């Protein structure tokens, strides 16, 4: 069920706003309407959080050996300030990762920033070395001295194989050549020959460039090793991140509070069943408290409270990031039942199900004995058990179909002439039952309003489309009376879907009725994906089995390749089957079923104002 909510307005004196929020945070009871904050305190908290997350990434990247990419190419020469900073980085001790988590974050980011600049400088030096290496190692002060004496010196490169002659009054010394160009020096006051390109003098001798590049890259490697060694600090930063997230939320709540004279207030939502506890806390702390029912236009957060055995389904909703709105319905029960059926049919193999079951049982024993930690494993146990049952019914065991395990259900599903049709019929039947539940649920909620008749009409349309789709693929004849059912159902929908006063504002819905009726046919046919994907999984397993056992070799030679093919083939098939669950099983519940039930999954999850990491 969806828990009823009360709107909360809480007032306190301005000087006690932080103490009030701290007490409220300890209650773990109220979902606050926190607005976007832009205060200096909030920006500081955000900066600290962002810095913490960047530091964690820097440690992780160093630990996993992710390469550091140099920034886009910079100028060939460093400015005096850049050169001085580089000398400091090469000569001074590195920042130490010690102290508080904030100090460690600062040190890690400083090291990461220095490493990035050193990598940039290494890249620049290597480009400079590549540029001047063809000219060899020479005294870079000599060209300046010759120029002062009236003998200009110009380095240049020329097209390969077409080396130009020296201009009149000058000399050319050829230095080297590669497939891209010839490299030389022009000595004398003359213009470079055509097709030749002047090359600026290097900033230092080639040998000095090589030595400098080695020193800079070595320092970057030293920092990389320091970050890699500091990886255990990441656990401390993860804990600090939770505190910083709490601080961001707390600061945003402080900024959200409205103020008038000496009074401040903030609004939110509280479960109706917990209002007595909130009243007592307000009385104990001298707060002002106003409680009221939600307005029809308000965006009320949704808190689902299904029976205990259905609570693991909340893990799926949370993982998918979906929630019904406050005024919709809790569909945990049909979601759980049909998701189990879809999971079983899509995975399809009893051995795959047994493997998932074994892993789920093992994982459940390893996690803390809390409902939240065990929820995913509880779900997997149910889904895996359903998969084993379906695999046994369809007689599929790792892609094999032993005759000794055949039974009437298996024969009905795998009959060479009618088996595919029977399986498609089963999928259509599951679909019509699934969608009919949604419409009948709507009718029960609307009763005794006449709009419930329109929902009954949709049930008739769904069953009509079931027979139409079955007759189209040749697995189910279309009874003659279903035509009458279809006509009557459409009339019920047209007559009772809207009240008279709604025709002016929502009359366009009547115009969409033909398309919606046709859409029901597509919804029923959509369930055939259970057959198609499940069959594909079985056929892939069969083909890998045939490949593994098809070698015409002696047993001692083929056992190793056979095992490799089976492991890789079934591993790939198993992964694809699990992926198909995320795509198709989720879609059938959150799209086809939800469209008929009227679930938009656009709700806001109830998130009480709380402190996730308690002070110790």
Buried (B, 14 or more C-beta within 10 A) or exposed (E): EBBEBBBBBBBBBEEBBEEBBEBBBEBEBBBBBBEEBEEEBBEEBBEBBEBBBBBBBBBEBBBEEEEBEBEEEBEEEBEEEBEEBBEEBBEEEBBEBEEEBBEBBBBBBBBBEBBBBBBBBBBBBBBBBEBBBBBEBBEBEEBEEBEEEEBBBBBBBBBEEEBBEBBEEBEBEEBEBEEEBBBBBBBBEBEBBEEBEEBEBBBBBBEEBBEBBEBBBEBBBBBBEBBBEBEEBBEEBEEBBEBBBBBBBBBBBBBBBEEEEEBBBBBBBBBEEBBEEBBEBBEEBEBEBEBEEBEEEEEBBBBBBBEEEBBBBBBBBEEEEBBBBBEBBBBBBBBBBBBBBBBBBBBBBBBBBBBBBEBBEEBBEEEEEEEEEBBBBBBBBBBBBBBBBBBBBBBBBBBEBEEEEEEEEBEBBBEEEBBBBBBBBBBBBBBBBBBBBBBBBBBEBBEEEEBBBBBBBBBBBBBBBBBBBBBEBEBBEBEEEBEEBBEBBBEBBEEBBBEEEEEEEEEEBEEEBEEBBEBBBEBBBBBBBBBBBBBBBBEBBBEBBEBBEEBEEEEEEBEEEBEEBBEEBBEEBBEBBBEBBEEBBBBBBBBBBBBBBBBEBEBBBBEBBBBEEEEE
